[in-house]
């Protein structure tokens, strides 16, 4: 069952990046962040993703998050880069 959370988690982070980071920051727990990273890393692959090409997946994740991050600060943009790399090293 745990493996089914990755795609919805990735879709949420991509579509609502600002809200996503606000949610992560609300409790300031590293475990919550790591849970999201683990879910997306483990099962957040779309049909178009080749799991052996993590750089391509990471770039698509970053691009979608940044495109939907209207009015985001430079800090948030930087966090997107880190988050994408954490998910798809």
C-alpha positions, -999 to 999 in steps of 0.1 A, spaced: 0 0 0 28 24 8 41 23 -28 8 38 -41 15 72 -24 43 83 -46 25 96 -77 -1 116 -58 26 129 -35 46 140 -66 16 155 -82 8 176 -51 43 188 -48 45 197 -85 11 215 -86 13 233 -52 50 238 -44 45 268 -22 17 251 -2 38 220 0 68 237 16 45 256 40 30 222 50 65 207 55 76 237 76 45 237 97 58 211 121 95 215 113 101 178 115 128 162 93 108 130 94 79 145 75 102 158 48 120 125 46 86 106 43 77 127 13 111 122 -3 109 85 3 74 82 -11 82 101 -43 116 84 -47 102 49 -43 70 51 -63 66 85 -78 74 75 -113 51 85 -142 47 63 -173 71 86 -192 98 82 -165 128 59 -170 139 52 -135 175 48 -147 176 84 -158 172 101 -125 186 134 -138 158 136 -164 131 129 -138 147 154 -114 147 181 -141 110 174 -149 101 176 -113 120 209 -108 105 224 -140 69 216 -130 74 228 -94 90 261 -105 64 267 -132 37 264 -105 55 284 -79 40 318 -87 55 346 -66 79 323 -48 110 336 -32 145 327 -43 148 306 -11 118 285 -22 132 282 -57 164 269 -42 145 245 -20 128 231 -51 163 222 -65 173 205 -32 140 186 -29 142 174 -65 177 162 -59 167 145 -27 139 127 -45 158 117 -76 196 117 -68 
